[in-house]
Amino acid sequence: MKNTCSVDWCDKPERPESKPGAMCMMHYHRLYRTGSILKKPKIAETRVDTAGYLCYGHNRIHRVVFRYAHPDVPPPCWNCGKELTWDMGKKMHIDHIDKDRHNNDISNLRSSCWQCNVMRNKWEAKGLI
């Protein structure tokens, strides 16, 4: 029976040809490279995606802010009143009222069906909204 790694939560086998009570290869090399057996957490940074929205990791910040404010059911579409749900995917949009994609204040965000979000600029140009 092979001995396991000396790190409490690790069940991997010890390094070959090592003294009893040694670490597995992964923890041995991590300790050698970084000075610690613990994996350093990756910290996501805020970035701007190709569409110009602020993102944290893979999530657009305006969607996270709006979902936090409306965790169960989002409000109906601001224009047509259509009922929306979070599992509608790309058919539900979060609209920036002032069109500034970096202004993610909850007072600047509203839920929108995709039709109203796509047509908004045309309707504004014609003075319909």
Rosetta silent file (secondary structure, phi, psi, omega in degrees, C-alpha in Angstrom):
SEQUENCE: MKNTCSVDWCDKPERPESKPGAMCMMHYHRLYRTGSILKKPKIAETRVDTAGYLCYGHNRIHRVVFRYAHPDVPPPCWNCGKELTWDMGKKMHIDHIDKDRHNNDISNLRSSCWQCNVMRNKWEAKGLI
SCORE:     score description
SCORE:     0.000 S_00000001
   1 L     0.000  130.467 -179.239    0.000    0.000    0.000 S_00000001
   2 L   -83.461  145.482  175.325    1.402    3.390   -0.990 S_00000001
   3 L   -76.226  152.687  179.348    1.468    6.229    1.492 S_00000001
   4 E   -99.979  170.533 -178.555   -0.532    9.341    0.678 S_00000001
   5 L   -54.315  146.399 -179.640    0.489   12.982    0.621 S_00000001
   6 L   -77.363   -9.155  175.681    1.301   14.560    3.984 S_00000001
   7 L   -75.051  129.346 -170.226   -1.111   17.450    3.263 S_00000001
   8 L   -50.467  -48.845 -172.275   -4.247   16.694    5.298 S_00000001
   9 L   -89.592    1.903 -176.693   -6.908   16.987    2.589 S_00000001
  10 L   -98.467  131.460  179.176   -4.877   15.413   -0.237 S_00000001
  11 L  -107.008    9.879 -179.334   -5.299   11.730   -1.105 S_00000001
  12 L   -73.309  154.942  179.424   -2.670   11.613   -3.863 S_00000001
  13 E   -70.603  154.695  176.592    0.280    9.234   -3.485 S_00000001
  14 L   -61.948  162.789  174.696    3.621   10.452   -2.144 S_00000001
  15 L   -61.819  143.517  178.373    6.396   11.351   -4.537 S_00000001
  16 L   -62.484  145.241  177.040    8.227    8.252   -5.764 S_00000001
  17 L    56.741   37.674  176.976   11.428    7.362   -3.888 S_00000001
  18 L  -111.490  166.495  177.200   10.746    9.837   -1.088 S_00000001
  19 L   -70.814  153.383  177.163   10.876    9.380    2.650 S_00000001
  20 L   -58.915  143.368 -178.995    7.620    8.393    4.383 S_00000001
  21 L    86.961   16.674 -179.437    5.442   11.385    5.227 S_00000001
  22 L   -89.146  171.106 -179.809    6.385   13.294    2.069 S_00000001
  23 L   -87.640  164.734  172.536    4.123   15.337   -0.178 S_00000001
  24 L   -73.656  171.111 -178.023    2.657   14.391   -3.538 S_00000001
  25 H   -60.997  -41.374 -177.015    4.257   15.771   -6.708 S_00000001
  26 H   -62.004  -50.387 -178.299    1.704   18.578   -7.047 S_00000001
  27 H   -69.652  -35.159  177.646    2.180   19.983   -3.536 S_00000001
  28 H   -60.806  -48.291 -177.537    5.951   19.476   -3.645 S_00000001
  29 H   -72.278  -33.818  176.423    6.298   21.474   -6.871 S_00000001
  30 H   -64.834  -41.565  177.512    3.825   24.160   -5.755 S_00000001
  31 H   -63.655  -41.040  179.617    5.848   24.618   -2.532 S_00000001
  32 H   -65.075  -43.361 -176.659    9.059   24.780   -4.558 S_00000001
  33 H   -75.403  -43.188 -169.505    7.642   27.347   -7.063 S_00000001
  34 H  -113.158  -15.551 -177.853    5.610   29.613   -4.786 S_00000001
  35 L    87.576    5.300  179.500    6.718   28.919   -1.221 S_00000001
  36 L  -145.993  148.704  176.564    3.259   27.684   -0.218 S_00000001
  37 L   -83.930  -11.502 -178.391    1.241   24.523   -0.736 S_00000001
  38 L   -83.136  140.772  177.531   -1.940   26.594   -1.125 S_00000001
  39 L   -77.302  131.633  179.855   -3.160   27.550   -4.559 S_00000001
  40 L   -77.165  131.340 -178.743   -3.325   31.307   -5.010 S_00000001
  41 L   -68.711  144.165  174.919   -6.826   32.465   -5.986 S_00000001
  42 L   -84.103  129.781 -178.832   -7.279   34.085   -9.369 S_00000001
  43 L  -105.653  119.844  179.169   -8.730   37.558   -8.981 S_00000001
  44 L   -71.230  144.758  178.727  -10.908   38.741  -11.820 S_00000001
  45 L  -111.992  151.449  176.086  -10.290   42.266  -13.021 S_00000001
  46 E   -72.445  135.586  179.852  -12.770   44.749  -14.379 S_00000001
  47 E  -143.284  169.411  176.033  -12.441   45.099  -18.131 S_00000001
  48 E  -108.587  126.339 -178.918  -14.375   46.526  -21.068 S_00000001
  49 L   -81.597 -178.411 -175.039  -15.687   43.956  -23.556 S_00000001
  50 L   -66.584  -21.251  178.271  -15.875   44.390  -27.328 S_00000001
  51 L   -89.286   -4.272  177.757  -19.367   45.921  -27.100 S_00000001
  52 L    94.621    6.491  179.372  -18.160   48.575  -24.627 S_00000001
  53 L   -88.853  146.156  174.424  -19.759   47.146  -21.463 S_00000001
  54 E   -74.322  134.415 -178.947  -17.903   46.902  -18.146 S_00000001
  55 E  -128.499  150.599  172.158  -17.321   43.273  -17.178 S_00000001
  56 E  -124.908  108.774 -171.809  -16.102   41.462  -14.090 S_00000001
  57 L    68.237 -125.320  178.867  -14.834   38.076  -15.131 S_00000001
  58 L   -98.031    0.934 -173.798  -17.364   36.808  -17.687 S_00000001
  59 E  -103.310  133.329  173.026  -20.280   38.838  -16.320 S_00000001
  60 E   -74.208  129.695 -171.550  -21.422   42.228  -17.538 S_00000001
  61 H   -62.289  -37.774 -178.413  -21.649   44.421  -14.455 S_00000001
  62 H   -63.586  -32.779  177.486  -24.980   46.047  -15.347 S_00000001
  63 H   -71.051  -37.974  178.509  -26.642   42.606  -15.456 S_00000001
  64 H   -65.435  -45.028  179.896  -25.157   41.673  -12.058 S_00000001
  65 H   -61.228  -45.982 -177.522  -26.327   44.958  -10.495 S_00000001
  66 H   -67.983  -39.498  179.604  -29.850   44.600  -11.919 S_00000001
  67 H   -66.683  -35.463  177.380  -30.118   40.930  -10.911 S_00000001
  68 H   -64.801  -38.202 -179.588  -29.025   41.803   -7.371 S_00000001
  69 H   -75.602  -27.178 -178.403  -31.785   44.434   -7.174 S_00000001
  70 L  -131.582   72.311 -171.468  -34.410   42.085   -8.671 S_00000001
  71 L   -68.759  -33.619 -174.093  -33.356   38.535   -7.667 S_00000001
  72 L   -88.112  -64.439 -178.432  -36.636   36.681   -8.240 S_00000001
  73 L  -133.413  129.210  177.118  -38.473   38.222  -11.174 S_00000001
  74 L   -72.058  157.007  176.297  -37.389   41.256  -13.194 S_00000001
  75 L   -63.576  160.077  177.431  -39.874   44.074  -13.776 S_00000001
  76 L   -65.332  166.977  179.813  -41.835   43.992  -17.052 S_00000001
  77 L   -54.306  135.949 -176.507  -40.465   45.679  -20.167 S_00000001
  78 L   -63.315  -25.516 -173.502  -40.236   49.442  -19.691 S_00000001
  79 L  -103.356  -54.702 -174.128  -41.971   50.154  -23.020 S_00000001
  80 L   -97.875  -12.055  178.248  -44.474   47.438  -23.954 S_00000001
  81 L    80.858    9.151  179.947  -45.064   45.931  -20.491 S_00000001
  82 L   -61.761  136.100  177.255  -44.211   42.372  -21.574 S_00000001
  83 L   -69.444  135.509 -178.114  -43.555   40.034  -18.631 S_00000001
  84 L  -121.869  154.535  175.320  -39.898   38.991  -18.483 S_00000001
  85 L  -133.314  160.096 -178.745  -38.024   36.204  -16.701 S_00000001
  86 H   -69.524  -24.005 -179.225  -34.353   35.644  -15.985 S_00000001
  87 H   -89.287   16.572  177.063  -34.257   32.463  -18.084 S_00000001
  88 H   -77.503   -9.419  177.384  -35.249   34.270  -21.279 S_00000001
  89 H    63.577 -125.285 -176.046  -31.563   34.537  -22.180 S_00000001
  90 H   -75.939   -5.649  178.541  -30.912   36.899  -25.078 S_00000001
  91 H   -84.020   -7.807  176.006  -34.613   37.817  -25.318 S_00000001
  92 E  -117.277  128.511 -178.987  -34.339   39.891  -22.141 S_00000001
  93 E  -117.677  155.108  170.302  -32.082   42.948  -22.080 S_00000001
  94 E  -108.996  117.524 -172.208  -30.974   45.347  -19.374 S_00000001
  95 E   -98.150  135.312  172.423  -31.173   48.833  -20.849 S_00000001
  96 E   -86.536  116.615 -175.541  -29.035   51.821  -19.830 S_00000001
  97 L   -60.384  -44.911 -178.211  -31.473   54.749  -19.698 S_00000001
  98 L   -88.801    6.053  178.575  -28.808   57.397  -20.407 S_00000001
  99 L    65.995    9.085  176.729  -27.050   55.113  -22.977 S_00000001
 100 L   -89.716  107.453 -175.526  -23.784   55.332  -20.980 S_00000001
 101 L   -68.631   -9.741  177.751  -22.556   51.731  -20.805 S_00000001
 102 L   -98.869   -7.690  178.342  -20.251   52.600  -17.895 S_00000001
 103 L   -92.165   92.900 -175.996  -23.043   54.076  -15.721 S_00000001
 104 L  -102.950   27.750  175.009  -24.247   50.940  -13.918 S_00000001
 105 L   -68.436  140.171 -176.394  -26.197   52.669  -11.161 S_00000001
 106 H   -58.938  -29.994  178.734  -29.464   50.834  -10.509 S_00000001
 107 H   -71.091  -12.918  179.555  -31.424   54.040  -11.178 S_00000001
 108 H  -100.129    2.426 -175.646  -29.967   54.046  -14.718 S_00000001
 109 E  -115.099  144.726  175.522  -30.992   50.456  -15.523 S_00000001
 110 E  -148.931  151.918  179.240  -34.322   49.039  -16.676 S_00000001
 111 E   -81.688  148.909 -176.774  -35.491   45.710  -18.059 S_00000001
 112 E  -149.254  142.351  170.296  -36.444   45.519  -21.707 S_00000001
 113 E   -75.172  160.864 -173.764  -37.632   42.880  -24.149 S_00000001
 114 H   -65.518  -32.536 -179.621  -35.263   42.518  -27.071 S_00000001
 115 H   -63.574  -46.791 -179.002  -37.690   44.121  -29.556 S_00000001
 116 H   -67.913  -35.086  179.532  -38.028   47.338  -27.537 S_00000001
 117 H   -68.234  -40.508 -179.366  -34.294   47.477  -26.850 S_00000001
 118 H   -69.927  -38.513 -175.460  -33.394   47.073  -30.529 S_00000001
 119 H   -86.033   -7.171 -173.824  -35.987   49.602  -31.737 S_00000001
 120 H   -52.642  -49.529 -177.046  -35.325   52.234  -29.045 S_00000001
 121 H   -62.901  -39.117  179.773  -32.949   54.401  -31.124 S_00000001
 122 H   -66.910  -42.129  179.891  -35.303   54.402  -34.148 S_00000001
 123 H   -65.635  -39.449  178.104  -38.292   55.346  -31.988 S_00000001
 124 H   -65.615  -39.200  179.217  -36.333   58.151  -30.293 S_00000001
 125 H   -63.713  -34.401  179.894  -35.202   59.514  -33.669 S_00000001
 126 L   -87.779   -3.469  179.003  -38.822   59.648  -34.836 S_00000001
 127 L    76.896   21.423 -178.403  -39.959   61.219  -31.540 S_00000001
 128 L   -82.477  -22.356  176.197  -42.205   58.275  -30.629 S_00000001
 129 L  -132.076    0.000    0.000  -40.759   57.878  -27.135 S_00000001
